[in-house]
Amino acid sequence: MALVVQKYGGSSVADAEKIKNVARRIADTKEQGNEVVVVVSAMGDTTDELIELAYQVTKHPSDREFDVLLSTGELVSSTLLAMALKEAGYEAISLSGAQAGIVTDTTHRKARIRKVEAKRIRAELDRGSIVIVAGFQGITDEMDVTTLGRGGSDTTAVALAAALEAEVCQIYTDVEGVFTADPRVVPEGHRLEEISYEEMLELATYGAKVMHPRAVELGELYDIPILVASSFSRSPGTLIHGGVSMEVHNKVRGIAHDLNVAKITVVGVPDRPGIAATIFQPLAEANISVDTIVQNASIDAITDLTFTVTRGDLERALQVVEPICQSIGARECVVDAKLGAVSIVGTGMQNAPGYASRMFAALSERGINIQLITTSEIRITCIIAESQITDAVRALHRAFELETAG
Amino acid sequence: MALVVQKYGGSSVADAEKIKNVARRIADTKEQGNEVVVVVSAMGDTTDELIELAYQVTKHPSDREFDVLLSTGELVSSTLLAMALKEAGYEAISLSGAQAGIVTDTTHRKARIRKVEAKRIRAELDRGSIVIVAGFQGITDEMDVTTLGRGGSDTTAVALAAALEAEVCQIYTDVEGVFTADPRVVPEGHRLEEISYEEMLELATYGAKVMHPRAVELGELYDIPILVASSFSRSPGTLIHGGVSMEVHNKVRGIAHDLNVAKITVVGVPDRPGIAATIFQPLAEANISVDTIVQNASIDAITDLTFTVTRGDLERALQVVEPICQSIGARECVVDAKLGAVSIVGTGMQNAPGYASRMFAALSERGINIQLITTSEIRITCIIAESQITDAVRALHRAFELETAG
């Protein structure tokens, strides 16, 4: 008997009918002879509505209270799903994050899972029950509720799969899997049968919304195969795992893109040791995530420092950087807020030259100017004008012949 | 420094503005030098909406899941209230029923509180915090969430007041206190300054909606003074306590009325020992609460048995009683579904004759036919046609000169 962990996102359980539909899918998995643990997100827009409620009461909601508030969304969906399964004649029980033994640190609103004490889940499975776990939440050693922040329910699912040594963690969502490019941008983009953890990590980090990088990372760490598939169809989805053939025929696997990129350039920075830390440490302390960082070669000990942030963080980033800019004697801060990022990702790339030049040529042919370039071993990212992102993704999809890739 | 327990009902915290208003009242109590523990109900219609959601998913929601579902309503309101207090500059923390140490039996949907382990509350109070407790919920020894059923949040408040040895338990609601009669029925009805536990218990049991009898009973048991007052005004409310003068001038203190009464008469019952148990035990097992029971003097060992149930229980009661009726050889079951109850309540009554006759005369003058009569030491209840209830309440209010009572 295999143990399967399934996760259903908010759009999959948005109303009573959808919950019943999900219950049928879970029942099928049980009927196939599996033990089933299900992680569920809050219904539809519930989380957003709870956040709005908090901000109607106060501009600065207490983090601790905020977490208890948000955690109710998953309690509601998990109980309703358990009810639907019982109605269909199956033994089922809902467990809160606390009851499921998801123990986290005390960092409210973006807690990290410290350990999973799966005793109660194990006992309920042994009793023959389908176990429904409220996603996105955990509990501290002091018995205070925490939430896991972005990608929380995916992370709950993969963590449970690891703790329970599940055969597979299935992430059901509103898309049919991982595509060579966002199918809304590239209609001829197609679903990948499988992808490696590293490739998925790069795609997710650089804009593919299908799964949060954090959960992919955890999957890689514990070597849990993760299937991403649609909760509305029976499409086979995409399997993220460690056993993908290293010598895949076409070495670019997918194109990721990200809008809402903003660029800040600190012009005329005196180039002395420690100057980068002077700028980036305060940004880290303000909890602003800095992405690409580029420093030009310095001329006469004066250099320019360029970095990107998400557009939502731009204003706060400037509030941090501008005073520093003055205090270190830099000339000025220049901002470009309307940028995007386009990335090609593929494990094979690292040992095969020519991918970068092919990418740059494809963009250049479309008259797209590249503002910044960064690379990892399996990814090349170009920062370009946001208005040219769609054109760039399509051009790269063609240039790397992804419409014919397997 | 006194310890005060306050409870705010659902209509008092129905939206963000009302929550802020309640926060101001709590802050005032704190500023007066008190330690404050607050019990809060779910916002407005939240509980009804959650119930509806459950019934959209299944006709027979699992009791255990139902309780977790409903308990989220009070988690939401308690966190929002804690946020509002923090926004106003006060230390405040919300606690779930479990965190507050409300330990119950395992009877889901109408659990009874077994004990209160108030250690965490005490620790938070010692830290200077205002403690907001989610009402209506508790936890079993197995760490499963339960709800307390009708009057749950009032019961939470009084139980906490008892465990913490509070000076007073203040129940804030949408009415200004306990009235001589429902002011919507009798405009000249007025607020009572004080009332004894016994009188309040009778009024609440026989239709006064202001407080649930269960919480009054608990208050009496632990001798906790209970103030019932409005959360929207600064009216002084009504104090329910044990120290009310026994020799009050006007011995009828209030008129309670109840609609939705249904009467079942089992006609032609063979009058032999154990016959009442044959009928009423199956009703109790079906969880149907039987109110007034009257058995006529038997003629030739044949009698009639009459009892009342709430109209909502009528159909289920008949399903239980009709087969019994046949099996014991009774002639028939006769139903009158459109009845109401009107009661006069007052501690002084028990030693002063003439109250019953004054009541019957007042009803008779208005042409109101009495179908059943029951009494306790401090109450007389008449079952009459529902359509005549308003008229009866007004007539009795005048007959006992309650418009001039203190």
Interface residues (C-beta under 8 A of the other chain):
Chain A: D15 A16 I19 K20 L50 L53 A54 Q56 V57 T58 K59 H60 P61 S62 R64 E65 F66 V68 L69 S71 T72 L75 V76 S78 T79 L80 A82 M83 A84 K86 E87 I93 S94 S96 Q99 M143
Chain B: D15 A16 I19 K20 L50 L53 A54 Q56 V57 T58 K59 H60 P61 S62 R64 E65 F66 V68 L69 S71 T72 L75 V76 S78 T79 L80 A82 M83 A84 K86 E87 I93 S94 S96 Q99 M143
